[in-house]
Amino acid sequence: MKPTSETDVLDAVVAAVADETRLEIAGNGTKRGWGHEVVASEILDLSGLSGITLYEPSELVLTAKAGTPLRAVTAALDEQHQQLAFEPPDFGPLYGAAPDAGTIGGVVGCNLAGPRRIQTGAARDHLLGFRAVSGRGELFKSGGRVVKNVTGFDLSKLIAGSFGTLAAMTEVTVKVLPQPEKIRTLLIFGAGDADAVKAMSTALQSPYEVSAAAHLPAEQAGRSSVSYVSGSGGSVTAVRVEGPGPSVEARLAGLRQQLSGYGDLEELHSSNSRTLWAELRDVAPFLSGANDMIWRLSVPPMSGAEIIADLSLPLEFRHFYDWGGGLVWLSTPAGKLNAASRLRQAVMETGGHATLVRAPDADKRETDVFQPLSSGGGALTARLKDNFDPRRVLNPGRMYRDL
């Protein structure tokens, strides 16, 4: 089913509730591989809900229908030298889909964010409001077009990252911000994981307003299309600063002095900087292993290198760090299900969580995709599902098999 209006979406869900027909909620399908397989009778394809309905550059706000291609949103913002500051990644190629084909609703539904999250937050932090149809077959809205309009329960925080399991979004309103005048990236060559995390922590705790910090071990650095990175012959740690030209130059000089003890330094200007951070944003270092299992570990920044060191002996994997070490991307060969329990145990000991972002269907049937819920978290999640989708008609089982 491919509705072209909000009324069509409402009618489709009302009919599904009446018949207890399970629906898979999708946009352009670029992230259908993230999560458990949805066993559904119909696909509710929201890509027909497309178009920017409001854009006020002076107010830094944009409203678009949920199926609007992200590239259309980006193009409109580029004309006004503005951006989605949370830097949404393009995971389409990770799942074998075409690049640059995701939708704004998909970005919000999966709560995506790129390297700038350490400074600006994730998609949910920029979602001002939305319209949606719940699994009860009821149309509702939350929030508004300015932050001060958000009163009562902030459902925007709940709906972002719910992967279509609570409601089918029809429209979203997001906050936008100006693009930086200048971008520079300071590269540190040859640092080991532990020293790289220390360097990134030093940069992030400095007064120089770092907007991104990542570390590529030698193998992953060698896969970059940026010659300064791939040709280094070793590991590369990257620290980004953005803003007005004179400010960027002054902050970069300060970082050079502060980080000089961690290794040889080099500087990337705007074009190469954009390329490198887009590769990190889109997990490009792992695209060559088409069948590998890809994990996303969210941990305290200073714990990432310790976890990798502990895992290096029993497991075979590739890895790199983003978010100053707080996000660890890890790739293991398909079928290595012993990695799941080992990974999750190591991550849980730090208070973090591990998500299996990509794996063959056979492997996903044998393990949890998202971090297993505690008894309290499971009960709360079930109550939310009961309130929003009591008959389990929307994306049933995508996040957790019994929900």
N, C-alpha and C positions, 0 to 999 in steps of 0.2 A: 504494500500500500504506500502510495506517495502523495500525501496531502499537500495542497498548495495554499491552505489558509489555516488559521487557528481553529476555526469552526470545524474544518475537516478533521483535524487532530482530535478535537473533543469528541466528535461523532465516532471516530475509530476506536477510541479508548472506551467510550460508553458501551459500544457494541461488544468489545472484547470482555468487559466486565460482566455484561449480561450473559454472554456465552461461555465465560471462563476460558477465553482464548488467550494463550500466552503470546506476548509480542516481544520481538527483539527491536530495541530502539537503536537507530543508526542514523548517521549523516551521510558522508561520503565513504564511510567504511574503512578509513585509513588506520583505525586503531581497534578493529574488531578482534585482533589477536591478543589484546591485552585483557586478561581475565579468563575465567572459565567459559567454555562453550555454552551459549544460551540455547536451551532446547525449547524452541518456540514454533508455533504454527504459522506465524506471519512475521514479516519484517515491516516495521513502521519506519519508512524512509523519510526523514525530515529534511532532506536536501532540497525539496521543493519550496521550503520556507526560506526564501533568499532575498536579500536586499537590505541596505542601510536605510533605516526609517528616520533617523535623526542624527545629525552631527553638528555640534556647536564648538568649533575650535577654541573660541574665546572662553568658553565655559569648561573646556577640557572633558567633554562627555560625548559618548557615541552610543547609539542604540541600533541594534541590527537584529534581524530575524535569525533564529538559531542555525539555520542551514546555510547562512551566508559564508562563502569561501573565505578563509582567513586571508588569502592573497588579495581579495577585494577590499577587505578592511585595511590591510597594510598599504595598498595603493592609495586609498583615500587619505590615510594619515600622512603618507609620504608627501603628498601635495601640499600639506600644511606644515611640513617639517615636525610632525608629531609621531608618537609611537605607543605601542602597548609596552609599558615599561617592564612588565614581568617576563618579556622575551620568550614567548611561547615556542617550544620546540616543534619540529616537524618529524614525527615518528613514522610517517607513511613508509619510507624506504626500509625501516626496521622490520616491517611486516610484509614486505614485498609489494607495497602499493606505490603509486606514482608520487613523486615529490610534490610538495606545495599544493596539496589537494585537500587538506583538512578544513574543518568549519569552525566558526567561532563558538558554536554550541558544544562541539566536541572538546575544544580547548577548556571551556569552563567545566563541562561534565567530568573531565579527567583531572581538573585542577592542575594544569600543566604550568611549568615555569622553567626558565633557562638559567644561565649563570648569574644573572642580576638578582636572583631571588634573595641573596644575602643582604641586598640593599633595599629592595622594593617589595619583597614578598611574592606570593604566588597569585594565580588567577583569582582566587577567592578574595584576596585583599584588594582587588580592583573591580570587583563585581558590585555595582551599586544597586542593581535590581534585576528582576526577571519576571517573565510570565510563563506559566506552565500548566499542564494538565496532569493531575495526580492519578494514581492507580485506582482511585475511587470514581474516576470519570468526572472530576470537578475542575473547572478552570479557576486558577488563583494567581495572584501576583504578590510580589514582595519587594520592599525597598522603593527606590525612586530614581530620580536623575541627579540628585546631589546627596552627599554623605549625610547631611542633617535630616534627610527625610526617612532614614532608616530608624524605625521605632519598633518597640516590642521585640519579639523573637527575630533574630537576624537569620532568616532562612537562607540568605545568600551564602552564608558560611556552611550551611548544611548541604545545599544542593550542589555546590561545587565540590567535585570529587566523589559524587555518589554514583557515577557511571550509569546514569539512566535507570537506576533501580528504584527511585522514589517518585519521579515525575518525568514527563516528556516536556522539555523546555521548548517554547515557541519563540521567545524573544529575550535578549539580554541587553543590559545597559552597563557599559564599562567606563571607568575613568581612564583617560589618556594623558600623556605628558609630553613635553617638548623633546625632540631629539637632541642629543648632545652636539655642540659645535665641533668638538674635536675628540678623537679617541686615540689613546696610546696604550700599548701593552709592553710591559717590561718582562723580558725573558731571563730566567736564571738557568744556566746549563749545568748538568751533571749532578744535581743534588739527589741523594737517596730519599726514599719515601719519608722517613722520620724527619730529616732536615728540611725537606720541602714543606711538610706540614708546619714546622716551626717558622719557616720563612713566610708562609701564607698567613699564619697567625700574627706574626709581627707586623705584616703589611696591613692586615685588617684592624689591628688595634692601634695603628698609627693615626695621626690627624689628617692623612692625605686622601680620605674619602675614596677608598678602593671600591670599585663596583663589581669586580669579579676576581676570583683567584682559583687556579686549577693546576693540577700536576699530571703530566704524562710520563710514565716510565718509557724507557728507550724504545721498546717495540711499538707502543702506541704512537709515540712521537714520530717514528719513522713512517707512519701511515698518513701524516698530514700533507695537504697540498701546498702548505706554506713552506717554502724552501728553507727559510731560517730555522724552522722547527724540524722538518724531516731530514735536513742535511746536517744536523748537529751531531749525529752519531751517538747520542746518549739521551738521558732524560731531560725534560724541559718543564720548568715551573713558570706559569704565566700569571701576571698580575695586571689588571686593567684599571685605568683611570679615564674619566670622561668629564666633559664640561667646557667652559669657555677656554679659548686657546691659552692665554697667559696663565690661568689657574692650572691647567693641565701641565704645562711646562714646569711650573714651580713645584707642583706636587710630584711630578716624575723625578725631578732632580733630588728631592728629599728622599724618595724611595730608593733611588740609586745609592745614595750614601748609606741609608739604613740597611739595605740588603746586600751590600758589596761583599760581605764576609761569607755568603752562601755559595758563591761560584761566579763564573764569568757571566757578564750581563750583555744583553742586546735589546734593541728597541724596535717594536713594530709600529708602523704608522697606520692610518685609518683603514685602508683597503685590506691589508694583510691582517689587521686586528679583527675586522668584521669576519673575514674568512675563517680564522682560527676559532673564534668564539661561536660561530655558526656550527662548525664541526663538533665542538664540545657539546653545544646545545642539543644537537641532533644525534649524539652518540655515534658519530661517523667512524671512530676508530674500530668499532665492532661490526660494521656492515659487511665485511668480507667473510665472516663466519655465518653463512646463511642459516645453518641449522643449530647454532650454539644456543644454549640457555643463557639469557641475560638477566642479571640480578641488579636491583637498585637498593643499596643499603643506606639508610638514613641513620647517622650515628653522631655522637658528640665529636666535633672536629679533631680533637687531639687523640681520639680513640681509633680513627680509621687506619692509620699505619700499624698500630698494634694488632688490630684484627687481621689485617693482611699478613703480617709476619706470623701470627699464630696459625693461619690457614695454609700458609705456603707449603708446609711439609705434607699434610695428608691430601691436599686437593690440587688438581691441575686447573689453572685459570689464568686469564689476563685481566688487567684492571687499570683504572685511572680515577683521579679524584676531581671533584668540582666542589663549589660552595666552601672553599677554604679547607677542604678535608671532611666536611660534614656529609657529603654525598659521595659514595663510592660506587662506581659502575664496575661490575664484575661479570666476566663471561666464562662459562664452563662448557665442556663438550656435552652434547645431548645425551640423555640416558644416565648421566651421573647424578642419580637421585640421592645418593649419600651426601651430596653437597647441601641439600636443603636443610636437613636437621642440623648438620654441623654449622652452617652459616647462621641459621636462626638462633641457635644456642649462643654462639659467639656474640651476635648482635644484641640479643636480649640482655646479656650480662652488662651491657653498657647503657641500657635503657632505650636503645634504638629499635628499628624494625627493618625487615627485609621483604621486598616485593619481587616476585618472579615476573618480570616485564614481558619476556618472550620465551617460549618453549614449544616444542612439538606437542600436539594435542595428547599424545600418549603419555608424555611426561606430566602434563598438567592434570591428567586424571589421577595421578598417583600422589600428588602433593598439593598443598594449598598455594594459591597464587598470592594472596595478600597475607600479611602477618596474621596468624591465628589469634582470635579474640580471647580475652580473658572471660571468665564466667560472667562478670559484671558487664563488660563491654558487649558480649554476645547478647545478653538479656536486653540491654538498652537498644542495640541495633535491631533486634527483633521487634521491640515495641515501636520503633520508628517505622519499620516496614509495615507493621500492623496498622499504623495510623495513616500512612500515605498510600499503601498498596495492599490492603488486607487479603485480596484474592490472588496476589502474586502473579499479576499479569504483565508487569514491566520488567524486562531483563532478568527474569528469575534465575538465581544461581550464578550470576556473572561475577559477583564479588565473593560471595560465600555460598557453598553448594545448597545449603538448607534454607537460604533466603532468596 
